[in-house]
Structure formats: structure tokens, C-alpha cells
Amino acid sequence: MSGITVPADRTLKQPTLGFCRNPQCREVSNKEFRFTVKDDYFCCPKCKADQEPMIGVLTMTHLLIPSPTGPVIGLGGVRYQLACDQDRAYLATATNNEAATDNAKIANCPGCIVMANKQKIVKPTGESLSLDSPKP
């Protein structure tokens, strides 16, 4: 049996989102079907597809918030913290399929979106899509 495996060093503080590109699974026109991954080894809950590129793990894009005492040091020494985890001092590894941005409209991490809403940052939309997704 084939399948997709969630990266071993992926954060466990936020749910992992998977996607399926099968047109029969779409719920919103021109967007891939997204679902919460419940196991380390998974397939599409609708069509049972279990191989790339049909399904995969959605890149979790965290929101960077400027903070004078933040553990993440950016360009020119500006300090940041991740909205969902103020103590985390790294953004991504070569294998965890995570990223970070200071653009709230791109962040799709559920914890970051909740914190952005609480802090009244520009309403996040979680529109971080794969590169080959169609433009709206």
C-alpha cells in the first residue's frame, strides 16, 4: 500500500492539513480539497488517493509578528516571534514542510490565524496555495 507520510519534525502544536487535487473531491470551485490529517500515514478521506502529486501535506505557513524580544532575528536585526508559538526560535527545517511570513493574508497556520484575529492584525485568509494552483 502506498501513502503519504507527515514529516517527522513537523510541529505538533498545530493540526497538519493535507490536500487532494482530484477534481471529484473539490468542495469549492478551482481549489484543492483540504482536510485535517489524523495519522502520520494518510490518504484522501474522499477518494482514497494515496500518492503524490494527487495528495500531499500542505505547507504550514506561520505568521511572523514584530517583537522587540522575539527569538527570531530577521533582516537588519529586526526581531520577530511566531504568532502561534512565541518561544520557537526557528522557522523551518529542510524537512518539516513549514514556512513563515509577515503577510497575514498568506499565513495558513490555524494557531497563527487565531492569534492574528485576537490582536486585530489584518484579517488572515490562509490562502497559501501550492505554486501550480490557479489564480482566483
Secondary structure, DSSP 8 states (H G I E B T S, - for coil): ---EE--TTS-SSS--EEEE--GGG-SSTTS-EEEE--SSEE--TTT---STTTEEE--EEEEEEE-TT-SEE-GGG-EEEETTBTT------SSS-EEEES-TTT---HHHHHHHHHTT-S--------TTS---
